[in-house]
């Protein structure tokens, strides 16, 4: 498997997790237009179009083309609401 195929498979896993778990998450907005994601486990992360404070983003996605499941879910939610991320 090539590196590109590996990255695509990893992103597919994150996208699947985001779509499966997002209904149990709560979203809020900060005054500086960032989003807060509270997961079903009670963890809270600051999420923007380009970053997330979750460990997956910080340790595996940052500096790559990968998006953590919180960024994926935010993008889907904004598109469904008719707003671009």
Helices and strands as residue ranges (DSSP letters): H 3-21, G 22-24, E 26-29, E 35-38, E 44-47, H 55-56, I 57-61, H 69-80
